[in-house]
Amino acid sequence: MGPPSKVNVLPLWPVPLDWSRSHSSPRSLKLADRFVRRTVLPIKAGDDALHIALATEHDMDYLLTWNCKHIANPMIQKKIAALSR
């Protein structure tokens, strides 16, 4: 498998979380809720769950983050991938 021919990206800019929630689709909010309800992510990581759900919904190939506790954690990534299908 070679490199992707196209990489999907979302622009990065500082966005208040309340704006993110109010502009998120029902699908991404439901997926974020699933990540928390299925104990993949703790309740306090709801912001991270929404970040991952938005990237999933927009079919992002990469999610650049410094957050190694929840988003870039290999053990959590496996569980999230399973729930995202």
N, C-alpha and C positions, 0 to 999 in steps of 0.2 A: 504494500500500500504506500503510495507516494504522498507528497504533500498535497493539501487541498487546493483545488483550482480557484476557489473563492472562499474568503473568510468573512463571516458575518460579524459586524461590529455595531455597537451602540455608542454614540458619543458620550464622553464623560464630562460631567459638570456637577458642581455642588448643588444638590437638590434636597430641600427639606423633606423629611420622611412623610409628613402629612400630605405633601404634594404627591409624592410617589404613590401613596395609598389611594388618594382620590383619583389619580390618573391611571391606576392599574386596572386591567380587565378582570372581570369576575373569575376567569380561568386562572390567572396568576395568583389572585388572592386565595382561591380555593387550594391551589397547589402549595402555596406557602403555609396555609393552615394544615394541610396534610403532613408537611415536613415536621411541624411542631407536634401535632396530635399523635403521630406515630413514633414520638420520642426520638426522632433522628436529630433534632435540634431542641435545645431547652427553650422554654417560654421566653426567657429574656433575650433570645437570639431571633426574635420575630423579624427584626429589620434584616438580618442576614438571610432568613428564610425567604423574605420578599425579594431580596436582591437575586438570590439563586432562581426563584420562580420566574422572575422577569427575564433573566438570561435564558432560561429553559424555554419559555413561551416564544421568545424571539429567535430561537434556534441558534444561539450564539455558539461559536466554535471554541471560544476562550472566554474566561472570566478572570480578569486581572485583579488580584487582591493581595493585600498584606495580611489578611485575616487568616492566620494559620490555625486558630482555635476552632473555627466552625467551617468556613468556606473552603480553605485549602487543606483541610485535614483529610488524609487519604482514607481513613476508616469511615468518616462521615460521607465522603464522596461516593463510596460504594453503595451505601444505604440510600443516598439521594438519587443516584442513578437508577436503582431498582424501583423507587417510588415514582420516578418521572416517566416511566414507560406507560 
